[in-house]
Amino acid sequence: MRIDAVPFINCIFLLLIFFILTPSYIASQAIKVNLPKAITSEVVQEKSMTVVVAKDNTVYLNERAVTPDELAERITIAAEEGSSVLIKADRDSSLGKIIEIWDLCREEGVNQVNIATMHEMK
């Protein structure tokens, strides 16, 4: 008795083509933020909630735009859990928006608020 290998090889080739082409159809949603440069920046190792302020002052949390009320609610939860907040703000975003988020964090009792920067070599 002889086993025909052609159907098996066809299946393998179809799976190979499927796995090669699938990643090209997955669209990654990312928020483009040009971080400001700083010479004295440090690496933050702890778990923190990341708030992104885009160039047009839109605030994102987990890559989803949020309203000020939603942001306040999530920051309150972060404060209760004892986690810190990392603000990633575009260098062209409004300083007033960043300070508004910083003040909201302090009002809700977040112990540590950090601002993300790119490390600039001297």
N, C-alpha and C positions, 0 to 999 in steps of 0.2 A: 504494500500500500504506500502510495506516494502523497505527501502533503504539498499542496500548491502554495507557494510563497508569494505569489503576485498580489493577492488581496491584502496580505499582511504588509507588504512593502508599500502598497498604495495608501493604506491607512497611516503608516508612519510618515509618508511624505505629506499627506493632508494635515496631520498634526503639526509637523514641522512648519509648514506654511502658515498655519493658524497662529502658532506661537511667535513667528517672526513678524507677521503683519499686525497682530493685536496691539502691541504697544504704540504703534504709530497712530492709532485711532483714539487713544486715551488722551484727552485734552487736559492738561494740568492747568488749574486755575491758580494763578499766583498774583500777588500784589507787588508791583514794582516799587521799591523804596530805595532811594539813594541816601544812605546813612551819612551823617556828617563825620568828618575825620577828627580824631583826637589823639594826641601823643600820650596822654596819661590814662588811657583806657585800660580796664582790667577784665579778665574773663570771669563771667558769672557761672558758677558750677551748679547752683541749686535749682530746684524745680520752681518755675514761676509762670504766672499767667502773662501771655504776651498780647499787648494792645498795639495795633499798627495804625499810625496816622499817615494817610496818603498825601500826595502833593496837593490834592484839592480839598484837604482837611476832612475827608471822610474817615470815620473811625471803624476799624475792623477788629473782630475778635474771632479767632479760629477761621480766618479767611472768609468771614461773613460780615457784611456791613451791619452795624448795630446802632440803635437809637440811644440817646443819652440815658433814658430810663433803663434800657436793657443793660447798658454798660454799668450803671450804678448797681443794679441787682447782682451782676456777676462779680463786681468788685467786692460787694458785701459778702458774698459767698467765699471769695478768696481770702478776705480778712478773717472770716470765721475759721477757715482751715489753716490759717497761719502762713499761707504762701505769699511770696513776694510778687510784685508786678514789674514787668519789663516793658517799657514804652519804646517801640521802634517807630521813629518819626522821620519822614522824608526831610531832607535839608531845606526844602522849599516850602514846607508846611508852616502854618502859623504858630508862632511861639505862644500866643494866647490859648490856642487849643491844647497844646502840650501842658501848659500850666493849669488849665481847667481840669484835665485828666489827673494831673499830679495832686491838685487840691481835693478832688473827689476821692482819691486813694487815701489821703491823709484823714479826711472827714470820716471815712468808713473804718479807719483803724488799721490800714495796711502798714506793717512795720518797716518794710523796705521797698522803695521804689527806685528802679534803675532806668537809665536811658541808654539805648543801644547806640554804639558808634563803631566806626571802622578804625582799627589801629593804624596810625600813621607812623612810619619809621622816621627817625631823626636824620 
